[in-house]
Structure formats: C-alpha cells, structure tokens
Amino acid sequence: MQRQDVESTVIDAIGYSHVLEIRFESGRIYQYYDVPEEVYNAMLTAPSKGKYFNEHIRGKYSYQEIELKQSSQQANPEKEGVP
C-alpha cells in the first residue's frame, strides 16, 4: 500500500485503501480494519496525528502488525506497543 509521509513525532506515514495503514516512527506498520475513509481524511488534516490516532482510532478498530522495520539500532521503548 502506498503511504503518505506526515508531520508527527509518533506517526511517520499513513495510507488508505479500504484499510488504514500506519507506519509509526518506531518502524512498526499496522493495518486497521473497517476504518471509514472519512476517519483517514480527518487524520491527514488533524493538527496532531498522534492525538487524533489516540482519540479516534486506537482501541476502536481491529488491527494487525504487518511489518517490522529491521534496524541495527535499538528501538525506542517509549514508542513500542503503540496500538
């Protein structure tokens, strides 16, 4: 899925194709199911992507991690386990 880079300290990129896909700054990528396209559009225009995610997506939709970015650096533990 093609993702659009966004300005955020928590979220790196967002994509939508009947499924909302979010790549977090930690490198983890999740797909959120049954998310209306309006929610995706609102997230793109939200002044704070992380706050919008926490208030409107986190805990409200089923999700699955689809990819883990491989890195020689240790992941930031504060950004892990976001969903």
N, C-alpha and C positions, 0 to 999 in steps of 0.2 A: 504494500500500500504506500502511496506517495504521501509524505508528511510535510507540513509547512513549519518551518522554524518559527518560534515565538520568543518574545522577550519575557523572561521569567527566571527567577532564581531556583525554581523547583522543576519546571517543565521545560524540556528542550524543543520538542516538536509535537504537532498534533495532526492527525489525518482522519478522514472520514470517507467511508464507502460502505454504507449500511451498517457499519461497525465503527465505533470511535476508537482510534488507536492513539496512545500517548506514549511518547518516549520521555522519560524523566532524566534529569541531569545525572543521575546515578548510572545511566546507560540502560536501565531496565525498560522494557517495552511491554505494555499491556494493551489488550483489546477489551473494550467494554461493550456488552451486547444490549440490544434493544434501546439504545440511546437515540432519542429523536434528533433529526438533523438540526432542529431549532436550538437544541442544547449545545451542539457543536458550534453553530454560528455565534451563539451568545458567548461561548467560551473564547472564541477568537477575538471578540471585541471587548471582553472584560478587561478592566484596568489591571486586575491581579488574577492571573491564570490559576495560581495555586489556591487562592481563596475561593475562586469560582469552583474549582475542582472539589475542594473540601465541602462546600455548601450544597452543590448541585449534582455531583457525580459519585464521590466516594461513599461507599456503603449503600448506594441506591440501585446499582446495576450489577449484574453478574459480570465477571471478568476472568481473564486468563493471561498469565505471563507468556509471551510468545518468543522472547529472545533475551539473552543476557549478553551484554557487551563484554567482550574479553579485553582485559587490560592488565598490564604489568603493575599498575598502581593499585593500592588497596582502595576499596570503595569507601565512601564517606558513610559511616554507620547512621548518621542523622537522617540520611536521605533514603535508606533502605526500608523495605517493607511499607511503601507508600500507600498501596490500595487500602 
